[in-house]
Amino acid sequence: MSNQRQYEVVLNLEEQYSIWPTDYDRPAGWRAEGTVGTRQECLDHIDGVWTDMRPLSVRGAS
């Protein structure tokens, strides 16, 4: 069994992505997106889904 730390993809209220270790409590204002894996797997997922990096408040104003 692998000893590698697991991460989850998280989103904030502005729909900005990040990753967070699964063995830590998420910081206030961040929610789980649903993807869990290695650091690289999570970063690869974000790279594929976060195509508009503008915060939600800016995207909504356009």
C-alpha positions in Angstrom: 0.0 0.0 0.0 1.2 3.5 -0.9 2.4 5.9 1.8 1.7 8.9 -0.4 -0.4 11.7 1.0 -3.9 12.1 -0.5 -5.3 15.5 -1.5 -8.7 16.8 -2.4 -9.7 19.5 -4.9 -11.4 22.4 -3.1 -13.3 25.5 -4.3 -13.9 28.8 -2.5 -16.9 31.1 -2.8 -15.4 32.7 -5.9 -15.1 29.2 -7.5 -11.3 29.4 -7.4 -9.6 26.0 -7.2 -6.9 24.6 -4.9 -5.8 21.4 -3.3 -5.9 20.4 0.3 -4.5 17.4 2.2 -7.3 15.1 3.1 -6.0 14.5 6.6 -6.4 18.3 7.5 -9.6 20.1 8.1 -10.5 22.4 5.2 -10.1 26.1 5.9 -13.3 28.2 6.3 -14.8 29.2 3.0 -13.6 26.2 1.1 -15.7 23.2 0.0 -14.8 19.8 -1.5 -15.2 19.6 -5.2 -15.3 15.8 -5.3 -11.9 14.8 -6.7 -9.4 13.0 -4.4 -6.0 11.7 -5.4 -2.3 12.4 -5.3 -1.1 15.9 -5.5 -0.3 15.6 -9.2 -3.7 13.9 -10.0 -5.5 16.8 -8.3 -3.4 19.4 -10.1 -4.0 17.7 -13.4 -7.7 17.7 -12.7 -7.7 21.4 -11.9 -5.7 22.1 -15.1 -8.4 20.4 -17.1 -11.5 22.0 -15.5 -10.4 25.5 -14.4 -10.4 27.1 -17.9 -11.6 30.6 -16.8 -9.4 31.7 -13.9 -11.4 34.9 -13.2 -13.2 34.9 -9.9 -17.0 34.3 -10.0 -17.7 37.9 -9.1 -15.7 39.1 -12.1 -17.2 36.5 -14.5 -20.7 37.5 -13.5 -20.1 41.2 -14.1 -19.1 40.5 -17.8 
